[in-house]
């Protein structure tokens, strides 16, 4: 026990000293940065590789970078040399979205070509850096500007510049905060929505939002000022780099499309869904896509549709509005209000999902039909869209029967529907597990992660918990200026609805496949017992390669797992020239923190893409 206390004291002092050094370096960087319009010659400060590495008495091994021969799945693989991915997408390569070989045989009728089509074998090559890449600007400055060479795409600036989406200025891309429906700024538009329907209650009643066809995600970026968390998504399509822009800015976003499959979320979880000119044909083919929004929208939640059919009188718009009115009535959504935003010369329609099945049971026309009882609305990983309405819960103890507590109370309160008599992930009653998980991560962060692993949290913005359970790790970061993507593996217990109910967000995923995000989009990935659970189900090497793709240079990976598994991950990271910042043992777990360097191999390798 004394050894653990001493180790924490040493880690605390080292962490405080490192933060003070980083703070001084950052102050120098701030003074050297020129104005956006005049910057032509700025150089990024060189990355110092002379970081200290921690060692505990329980575990001490050589951390020098080395070329490795690693034995995995019964055979040896030489990782002393890695190759660059030679693909059409270049530095923007997303394996499951840029699989050109598979796309040759895919229909485009329902946007299937924008959906996930993963290669049969995960690529083992490394994605190159864009020429002139620099460490991203820190939040909140990054919300308004990013380095142009990090995302060197100008199409949106040319096509949407007059709508204040993005502009080019010297070495920067600037984001004035506008959008197609709010060219005068997202904050005005956000306040217009609040004034239109008071029950929305940004940051209290409405905490978790889904933004469909998000553009560069300025709507979600500015909702942070109202204490609202927004899951923004858009396809990787001709509007090049819109999601990449969002993530580079430090705003949550994923590459996804409403096509032929369900979105990777449970049912009844988003407090509000927003669509501003998102170009989705809601009324087509029996309203299949709007029924998908109905699936993920919480009972009593709002759908805000800000689009030309709401307020323009062209024949096409009038016809779409009539079809939309009939469809929303058929699925029992109440049209609460239509309001005009005079500054932006647009209007928005506010619909509300019912809280009971009464309307469904009393409809004169049964189309769309109610879903079959054996259709689980929470299944959403490679599940085809269903043209039906899931019945709402009726039992008083069911999920979705009542609205969660107001934020921030909902973060720390177990959802009312957690059954204390049932066992869950850790073998304890679920409500008891929730509290224990919350306290565990609060303790781990305050005594270990905050100062003891070599992470300067002031430089962290985009975070992913690769194996979230109840969202306890994300909850422990509440007071930091970060957001956390909570990933629940498709082979794990169904805990993602709990994460949403506490005012956080997340997504289903299978780590045997690539994640739907651009390269270099996360500052920190956290993996608690992930690798030991994947071991035997899929090869760990492509998972580490995927981590290398996702993490920004200078970004971190924290691993908690069995010692043998952590050693394998460490060897792979060393071969990728990651710097091992700390390793130690705690409560029979091995903890590793590593930092990605800017090293890239020189040899290109062609892959099926």
Steps between C-alpha positions, in 0.01 A plus 500: 500500500788734589662437161179600321472822701864589430453429130195729487697778678787467253258496204319807638821702538629395158166582341483846661857578389424383144182708485697809610760435227228447237324817614817706450549345153140579411542864610797531265294343219213745564734799473648373175171439320429779247153627407300272269498734203874575515647162591728375222810364669413359843683184599361257751724450808699180468374200693720422799565130539678540835198406712540309825366149524356370827588161649335333797656247737259237369614533141813639336609433145696663225299765312751587230350508150585175327422292194295199601425148390166418661337162533124520457242228440771233488734651241771764492461828316779745429389855578844656465373660179160650432364631170293802410153435359504570129133583450300754303376666819859561612524670843118489535466120470207337682526125423129414529383806302775509234480137390486567127516129414177433689333817376521383138220255575287719730172665405463876544119501518484523878846650553641155570827622345536743792454229761763276661663239276808375682786317327510126562838541668562816706789698350837480678643813339531846654321811374737779394490849646392790278796705380565782742292345780509690833374416845135620515409823673350456845136541596329749507715672234460195276125555477564810291812409304723205408823455306425488128770241427347257753180482292601651164158504338341816357186378325268589788661842531421564133149350498381605847716803570207741457316305771787547745585130527876527446746749351869485405732754661875458466611186682159457660149387422255725684155396623276805556227282655250517216297239316253469215209590729692730736743707295502763778639258756406185687447667839222722370337197339535295820335778701228532236418131554483548878270803467276313258424206734587562865463131592821421312704632793854491361746357752234392750225292341675466164853372549574244222428603138534328162584737213423340162707615201705723726722679248807621691304454827491864613153434645646236732813704563307797634253287696789430741437855625150385602634186674364276224683200353439443127566189294550645150522285191525532125614269218844498348381636165541784253486752789859407567641494853196642685527247784880525492469877543271447801738260676805712424313788666434289811129438432346149525413344164499168314490406133162335445201510269130426521483236232388139526612420856418619848716763663738345759299617802241340731133596492346787698825675597533845336324788673473695174573441131587792273509529121589829329474455123655154539374385158343182638179388318300437817171449317629247243427126497244503777710724726761232576769752592270706724399176672868445579509839671185400686683188621793691655300800628399489865122494572402865549808616309500764226584480131596841356477525124645821360455468124348678199177291492413655837493857372533522119213474252664344195296205375769248594521640853121507540471138387773388741333686787167332430667158494694578818186622678316180414793282603561667837128475577505129409783432747327712766749784517340823620577815303568727797591817311631661182716803571669755272859609559484846346874572521586196288174511297428133574247308706498178701233243580498346847362146532466297819500121537214356712556359849238223479348254251153655514532678166643189331206289618241754382633573150246469218774380266744239632782607267781511592436182694619426850815288518480131580563398860813310399654811339744631763528878442833511684677276247688739273827351372458411132122480546278594204258788538149396599196678360305477825440672833634340821237504774583721796566354845199466729630357828591756768847345537578498126765712331354806328182518704614820670749772408844482667585741779596851396867551420737481684309284750453221247877450470542347845154348559436137399217492243168408666463191282817325619371185670680443830410132500680419173871436459697686236853554368693452824263247655332743742147645493497763226420807712773402745741446210422843361598672825810282548614566142454874545701507823771278351569731208480811714771353723715376211493838329573707810776274639659371179396646166481867596874539561657154513510364143664778302189667350457878498121517501499868402615382155235231466168563324377198299487188718380146429427232757550190286321273746248705690269316738288749694688811386680536833829602338324775299311616811831535687615750234190719539683810623760495221457670163471168320232283340503120506380256235386197702535186289306188600621187323228308320606183685467669842197533730243762394604802708492777238146617598632561854771726360243708309265518797771658711546780244802357317514347154653203327485256212499129423815362336695181436873557549579217262413765237608857431321788673304751288721800558775676310867450589652723771171594663542406870732637767462209740371143481425300814484119495394326820528120461422536131791303356459195725135478394588533132781247531390184321212674320725706275868571449625778729748640247240663270332647808824673599548614140148645509587684821806642326273618218247669730733673747659835419879537521565593860182322604488234771378145556426374853469122537385310810515124459674175583879524513559257212258683272636844589853376419385396152336838444810677628727311260277590209494867602879506530533361149274784385739745672251598767661630819416309816420770754422281802441141610406368842288239674197574713237270649625206292472707182776624273467865395676642196501851358662562162533802271487493122793662320505656153706212362375345178672229288625587153391194301147512353292184500204456263185371669152427374324830552 
